[in-house]
Amino acid sequence: MRPTPRNRPTASSPVTDDVVASVVTTAGATRVHIPIHLRWGDLDALGHVNNTSMLKLLEEARLRAFWKPEVGLTGPSTAILDALDLSAETMTLIARQEIEYLLPVPYGQRPLEVQMWIGRIGGSSIDVCYEVFSPRGDSPQRCYARSTAVVVMVSTSSGRPVRLSDEMRAAWAPIVGDPISYSHRR
């Protein structure tokens, strides 16, 4: 069975070279859309993106969605974490990652489109949901993979979980949506 995208972006979605990600509402769902370019090294001997490379692509998308952009770049309203502040009192850790591969991802020079949203906001963690699509403008646009990562906010001094701040909750509330329902659960 071929998967179909739950939400297709509109042609007016503002993703350009100086925009690292944009928040887009389509069909009642608000998501962060992130263009991610493949590198030749992401491929394996079978000519498609290696399963471990997919995790790196999702990591890059997550950083663009939640980390403040570099000077001169425009980030989404969800990008509130300062990754370059080495004196920060908190940091993020991945507690769990689940991924469902739906189709092999071929190499292409146009960026894949990663759509992200939050499936759950907890006390000290969020469930970040992803869908990885073929490049914008492909017809039909294909969904290659779905994933969920549990991201925990922790104290840099103790390594223990800390509560999400009001600023984080406010910035991320607009992109809360339904969690991913995986096809094959054990």
C-alpha angles and dihedrals in degrees: 000000000000114000119232125209114258092211127023117200120243120247089244094061106129105235112144137148093276094047114081093190140344136211109235131181115209128166091352095306122109116210140163110247115207125183110217122188119215121230123216087242090062089073126088131210090280091063099247135095110290117240092242091050089057089063090054090050090052090048090053091050091049092051092051091049098048108023121080109255125247118267110285095026128099119229133187123268087256092065101098104128117099106220094179096057102101090182093058116136093219139041137180127250130186109237097177139001127192124183134183115199110211104172136003112264112229123208116266137161095228114082122260114238115238115193117198136186138156117260094187139007112206134176097279102358145055131206106229113203123201138187118189114210136185114261120300110268096034111131110239099020108218128215109224101178146357125209144174125203124189105218116195125197109222138181112256091215101047103020089226125130117268129197118267111256124244088247091057093047092049094047094047100039094086092060097049111123142147116312119245118274106214121215097225119037123170 
